[in-house]
Amino acid sequence: MGKSHQAGWVSLRGKQWFGYFRQTVLDPETGEERVKKVCVKLALKTKMTKLQAREALRVEVTKRTGQNLGGRVLKDSSVTFEWFVLNRYFPLRKGTGGQKRRKKRFLRFSSIS
């Protein structure tokens, strides 16, 4: 199953904080992956602030999915410097946006003449 890098969201319903996140599950009938919205009851509003509720949700997501959502950067060294240079840096430096715009502009003006 694919990994999701979202931290979910918290909502206040009445006097309770509820947290929501999306979890990928395998559909037993079709064998395909589905996304299921999970609701978690966190605590009373008098017991925690919204930031504390977000942190509690982050802990709950980590418990249920095994993913650490504390930071945005993966710290498991799965991305090496070589991979970053070949797959991210060089493609950004090369760029294709200007060529596409020039081609579109050329086609637009050539059809007028």
C-alpha positions in Angstrom: 0.0 0.0 0.0 1.2 3.5 -0.7 2.2 5.9 2.0 0.4 9.1 2.7 2.3 12.1 3.9 -0.6 14.0 5.3 -1.1 14.9 9.0 -4.9 15.0 8.9 -7.1 17.7 10.3 -8.9 18.4 13.6 -12.4 19.6 14.1 -14.4 20.8 17.1 -17.8 19.1 17.4 -19.7 20.4 20.4 -17.2 20.3 23.3 -15.0 17.5 21.8 -11.9 17.6 19.5 -12.1 15.1 16.7 -9.3 14.2 14.4 -9.6 12.9 10.8 -7.1 11.4 8.5 -7.1 9.3 5.3 -6.0 5.7 5.5 -5.3 3.4 2.5 -7.0 0.0 2.8 -7.2 -2.9 0.5 -10.7 -3.7 -0.8 -11.3 -7.4 -0.3 -13.8 -7.7 -3.2 -11.9 -6.0 -6.0 -8.4 -6.2 -4.6 -7.8 -2.5 -5.3 -6.6 0.1 -2.8 -9.2 2.5 -1.4 -8.9 5.6 0.7 -10.9 5.5 3.9 -11.5 8.5 6.1 -10.9 7.7 9.8 -12.4 9.7 12.6 -10.6 9.7 16.0 -12.1 11.1 19.2 -9.3 13.1 20.9 -10.4 14.9 24.1 -12.5 17.6 25.5 -11.9 21.2 24.5 -11.3 22.2 28.1 -8.4 19.7 28.3 -6.4 20.7 25.2 -5.9 23.5 22.7 -6.1 23.1 19.0 -2.3 22.7 18.6 -2.3 20.0 21.3 -5.2 18.3 19.4 -3.2 18.3 16.2 -0.2 16.8 18.1 -2.5 14.1 19.6 -3.8 13.3 16.1 -0.3 13.0 14.8 0.5 10.5 17.5 -2.6 8.5 16.7 -1.8 8.4 13.0 1.7 7.2 13.9 0.3 4.5 16.1 -2.2 3.3 13.5 -0.2 3.6 10.3 3.4 3.4 11.5 4.3 6.6 9.7 6.1 9.4 11.5 4.4 12.6 10.5 6.3 14.9 12.9 8.4 16.5 10.2 8.1 16.9 6.4 11.5 15.5 5.7 12.2 11.8 5.6 15.0 11.0 8.0 15.6 7.4 7.1 18.3 8.1 4.5 16.2 6.7 1.7 17.0 9.7 -0.4 20.7 9.9 -1.2 22.5 13.0 -2.5 23.1 11.2 -5.8 19.3 10.5 -6.2 18.5 14.1 -5.4 20.9 15.5 -8.0 19.8 13.1 -10.7 16.1 13.2 -10.1 15.4 16.6 -8.7 18.2 19.1 -9.3 19.1 18.4 -12.9 15.5 18.3 -14.1 14.8 21.7 -12.4 17.9 23.2 -13.9 17.1 21.9 -17.4 13.6 23.3 -17.4 11.1 22.9 -20.2 8.5 25.6 -19.3 10.1 28.2 -21.5 10.2 26.0 -24.5 6.6 25.0 -24.1 5.6 28.7 -23.8 7.7 29.7 -26.8 6.2 26.9 -28.9 2.6 27.9 -27.9 3.3 31.6 -28.6 4.8 30.7 -32.0 1.8 28.6 -33.0 -0.6 31.3 -31.9 1.2 34.1 -33.9 1.8 31.8 -37.0 -1.9 31.0 -37.3 -2.7 34.8 -37.5 -0.4 35.5 -40.3 
